[in-house]
């Protein structure tokens, strides 16, 4: 089954074609970073308008790269939530119209389920050697909008183990970068700067690791960094040292909670997905933790860590193959609990 995937939940326009026989045929992502940089963050109305401008050309481009015509599409998957309502409606409207015109089934995909399943798209050497991870496993969903630990009993059967009580990890990266004067988007800038910082020069707390439970909190850590920055000489070297101290604190916190989640669930496989899953230090820390436990950790390919159409096409294909599809209504769900999804 050849499925067209469309992602427009925030500030990336993503399109992909996934073939259940041949795998990922092609995918393309257009980022709106330059558009929103002058405002220091995503402006929802501008995001929606840019999706309108870019989505159809990106669909044509992706189909061409797949060596497919529109008539060969056998199903359409699109992000229907969570996300910005206007941006979601652009993708949903195009997807539903295309499915109706072609008389093929369409399904709205949960954005975070797309991220959760993205590591299963990896076709690298380890994946070929060890095979695709199979449930049950624990998933760490870590991005600018979410930080969650989820027990995956089966595809479509999810239990929330813990989540952030305030800022998501990616949001904390962005806000911390901004308070130290780094340009938008701050998270990747801060991570790059941390590569030049001295380990241990600044030591920040590992929030909520001194108590039981699997929830996260990063707002206090952000405040610690602000105070350290304000009381420092604010030189370039100090900025790099603080960035390293902050990154180490976030990475250690995530690793500690992931290990607790694996122990609590009795699983030995960890899946990591979301934009922060591209962080080099986090990948190394979790890989070392998994190796020490004799378990396994799987990440998406780097190109599929941030929002993309490939994860939506793949998640949608699994559900369409299982006979699940939506009616012809154009509906989106800006707030959507993943635990409410039907099993596949």
C-alpha positions in Angstrom: 0.0 0.0 0.0 1.4 3.4 -1.0 0.5 6.0 1.5 1.1 9.8 1.2 1.9 11.4 4.6 1.4 15.1 5.4 2.7 16.9 8.5 1.7 20.5 9.3 1.3 20.6 13.1 3.6 23.6 13.7 6.4 25.2 11.6 7.6 22.4 9.4 5.8 21.3 6.2 6.5 17.6 5.8 5.5 15.3 3.0 6.4 11.6 2.4 5.5 8.5 0.5 5.7 5.2 2.4 5.2 1.9 0.6 4.3 -1.0 2.9 6.3 -3.3 0.5 9.3 -1.2 -0.4 9.6 1.1 2.6 10.1 4.9 2.6 10.1 6.0 -1.1 10.8 9.7 -0.6 10.3 12.5 1.9 10.8 16.2 2.0 10.6 18.9 4.8 10.3 22.6 4.4 11.3 24.5 7.6 9.9 28.0 8.5 12.8 28.9 10.8 13.8 32.0 8.8 10.2 33.2 8.7 9.8 33.1 12.5 13.3 34.0 13.5 12.6 37.8 13.5 9.8 37.2 16.1 11.8 34.9 18.3 9.2 32.1 18.1 6.5 30.6 16.0 3.7 32.9 14.9 0.7 30.6 14.4 -1.1 32.7 11.6 2.2 33.0 9.6 2.8 29.3 10.0 -0.6 28.5 8.6 -0.2 30.8 5.6 3.2 29.3 4.8 1.8 25.8 4.9 -0.7 26.9 2.3 2.1 28.2 0.2 4.4 25.2 0.4 2.3 22.1 0.8 1.1 21.4 -2.8 4.5 22.1 -4.4 6.1 19.8 -1.8 3.6 17.0 -2.6 4.4 17.3 -6.3 8.1 17.2 -5.5 7.8 14.2 -3.2 5.7 12.2 -5.7 8.3 13.0 -8.4 11.1 11.8 -6.2 9.1 8.6 -5.6 8.6 8.1 -9.3 4.9 8.1 -8.7 1.9 9.8 -10.1 -1.0 11.1 -8.0 -3.2 8.3 -9.3 -0.9 5.7 -7.7 -1.6 6.9 -4.1 -3.6 4.3 -2.2 -4.1 6.1 1.1 -3.5 9.4 2.7 -2.3 10.1 6.3 -2.1 13.5 7.9 -1.4 15.0 11.3 -4.7 15.8 12.9 -3.3 16.8 16.3 -1.9 17.8 18.7 -0.6 21.1 17.3 -1.6 24.6 16.1 -5.2 24.5 15.0 -4.7 26.6 11.9 -1.6 24.7 10.7 -3.4 21.4 11.3 -6.4 22.5 9.3 -4.2 23.2 6.3 -2.8 19.7 6.2 -6.2 18.1 7.0 -8.0 20.0 4.3 -5.5 19.1 1.6 -5.3 15.5 2.7 -9.1 15.0 2.9 -9.6 16.7 -0.5 -7.0 14.6 -2.2 -8.4 11.4 -0.6 -11.9 12.3 -1.7 -10.8 13.1 -5.3 -8.9 9.8 -5.6 -11.5 7.8 -3.7 -8.9 6.3 -1.3 -9.0 6.0 2.5 -7.6 8.7 4.7 -6.7 8.8 8.4 -5.8 11.5 10.9 -2.6 10.6 12.8 -1.6 11.6 16.3 1.6 13.6 16.0 3.3 12.0 19.0 2.4 8.5 17.8 4.2 9.5 14.6 7.3 10.5 16.6 7.0 7.3 18.7 7.0 5.1 15.7 9.8 7.0 13.7 12.6 4.8 15.1 11.0 1.8 13.5 11.7 3.4 10.2 15.5 3.1 10.7 17.1 0.8 8.1 20.7 1.3 9.3 23.2 -1.5 10.0 22.0 -2.2 13.6 18.4 -2.3 12.5 19.2 -4.8 9.7 21.2 -6.9 12.1 18.9 -6.9 15.2 15.6 -6.3 13.4 12.9 -3.7 14.1 12.2 -3.2 17.8 9.0 -4.9 18.8 6.6 -4.0 21.7 6.6 -4.1 24.6 9.1 -1.3 25.0 9.4 2.1 26.7 9.4 5.3 24.7 10.9 8.6 25.6 9.2 11.3 23.6 11.3 14.4 24.0 10.8 17.6 21.9 10.1 21.3 22.1 6.5 20.6 23.1 6.6 17.2 24.9 8.6 15.3 27.4 6.9 12.0 28.2 7.8 8.4 29.1 5.3 6.0 27.6 4.9 2.3 28.0 4.1 0.7 24.6 2.3 -2.6 25.2 1.5 -2.8 21.5 1.2 -0.5 18.5 -1.7 1.8 19.5 -1.8 0.7 23.1 0.0 3.3 25.2 0.3 4.0 28.9 1.7 7.3 30.2 4.3 6.7 32.8 5.5 10.2 33.4 5.6 13.6 31.8 6.9 17.1 32.4 5.0 19.2 34.9 6.1 22.5 33.3 8.6 23.1 30.4 9.4 20.4 27.9 13.1 19.6 27.6 13.3 21.2 24.1 11.4 24.2 25.3 13.9 24.5 28.2 16.8 24.4 25.7 15.2 27.1 23.6 14.3 29.4 26.6 17.7 28.9 28.2 19.5 29.8 25.0 17.3 32.9 24.6 18.1 34.2 28.1 21.9 33.9 27.2 21.4 35.8 24.0 21.6 33.0 21.5 19.7 33.4 18.2 16.5 31.5 17.4 16.0 28.6 17.3 18.1 28.4 20.5 18.1 24.7 21.3 20.4 23.6 18.6 22.6 26.7 19.1 22.9 25.9 22.8 23.8 22.2 22.1 26.5 23.3 19.6 27.9 25.8 22.1 28.0 23.1 24.8 30.5 21.2 22.8 33.0 23.9 23.6 32.2 24.1 27.3 34.2 22.6 30.2 32.4 19.7 31.9 31.8 20.4 35.6 32.6 24.1 35.3 29.0 24.8 36.3 27.0 22.1 38.2 23.2 22.4 38.1 20.6 20.2 39.8 19.1 17.1 38.2 15.4 18.0 38.8 13.2 15.6 40.5 15.7 12.7 40.5 16.0 12.8 44.3 12.4 11.5 44.7 10.4 8.6 43.3 8.3 8.8 40.2 8.8 9.4 36.5 7.6 13.0 36.0 10.0 15.8 34.9 10.4 19.5 35.7 12.8 21.8 33.9 11.6 25.3 34.9 13.7 25.4 38.1 16.8 24.3 36.1 16.2 27.2 33.7 16.1 29.6 36.7 19.4 28.2 38.0 21.0 28.9 34.7 19.6 32.5 34.6 21.0 33.3 38.0 24.4 31.7 37.0 24.5 33.8 33.8 23.5 37.0 35.5 26.2 36.6 38.2 28.9 35.6 35.7 31.3 37.7 33.6 29.1 36.8 30.6 32.1 36.0 28.4 32.0 33.6 25.5 33.9 31.0 27.4 31.5 31.3 30.4 28.5 31.1 28.1 29.9 27.8 26.7 30.6 26.4 30.2 27.0 27.2 31.3 25.6 25.7 28.2 27.6 22.5 28.9 26.4 22.4 32.5 22.8 22.9 31.5 23.0 20.2 28.8 24.6 17.7 31.1 21.9 18.3 33.7 19.1 17.7 31.2 20.8 14.6 29.7 21.5 13.1 33.1 17.9 13.7 34.2 16.4 12.1 31.1 18.8 9.1 31.4 18.0 8.6 35.1 14.2 8.7 34.5 14.5 6.4 31.4 16.4 3.8 33.5 13.7 3.9 36.2 11.0 3.5 33.6 12.7 0.4 32.1 13.0 -1.1 35.6 9.4 -0.3 36.5 8.0 -1.7 33.3 10.3 -4.8 33.1 11.4 -3.9 29.6 14.9 -3.9 28.1 14.2 -1.8 25.0 14.0 2.0 24.9 12.8 4.0 22.0 13.8 7.7 21.8 12.0 10.1 19.5 11.4 13.8 19.0 13.7 16.7 18.2 15.8 16.5 21.3 16.5 12.8 20.3 19.0 14.3 17.9 21.2 15.6 20.7 24.5 13.8 20.5 25.2 13.7 24.2 21.8 12.3 25.0 22.3 9.6 22.4 25.6 8.6 23.9 24.4 8.6 27.5 21.3 6.4 26.7 23.3 4.0 24.5 25.8 3.6 27.4 22.9 3.0 29.9 21.3 0.4 27.6 24.6 -1.4 27.1 25.2 -1.5 30.8 21.8 -3.1 31.3 22.2 -5.5 28.5 19.3 -3.9 26.7 18.7 -1.9 23.6 18.0 1.7 22.6 16.7 2.8 19.2 16.7 6.3 17.8 15.1 7.7 14.6 17.5 8.5 11.7 18.8 12.1 12.3 16.6 13.4 9.4 13.5 12.0 11.1 14.0 13.4 14.6 12.2 16.7 14.0 8.7 17.0 12.5 8.4 15.2 9.2 6.0 13.5 6.8 7.7 10.1 6.9 6.6 9.3 10.4 3.0 10.3 9.6 3.0 8.2 6.4 4.4 5.2 8.4 2.0 5.5 11.3 -0.9 6.1 9.0 0.0 3.1 6.8 -0.1 0.8 9.9 -3.6 1.9 10.8 -4.9 1.9 7.2 -3.6 -1.6 6.7 -5.5 -2.6 9.9 -8.7 -1.3 8.3 -8.9 1.9 10.2 -9.8 5.1 8.4 -11.8 8.3 9.0 -14.9 9.7 7.3 -14.9 12.6 4.9 -15.1 15.3 7.6 -12.2 17.7 8.0 -11.4 17.5 11.7 -8.4 18.3 13.8 -7.7 17.9 17.5 -5.3 20.5 18.8 -5.2 18.7 22.3 -5.3 15.0 22.0 -4.4 12.3 24.6 -2.5 9.5 23.0 -3.8 7.0 25.5 -7.3 7.4 23.8 -6.1 6.0 20.5 -7.5 2.7 19.3 -5.2 -0.4 19.2 -3.9 -1.4 15.8 
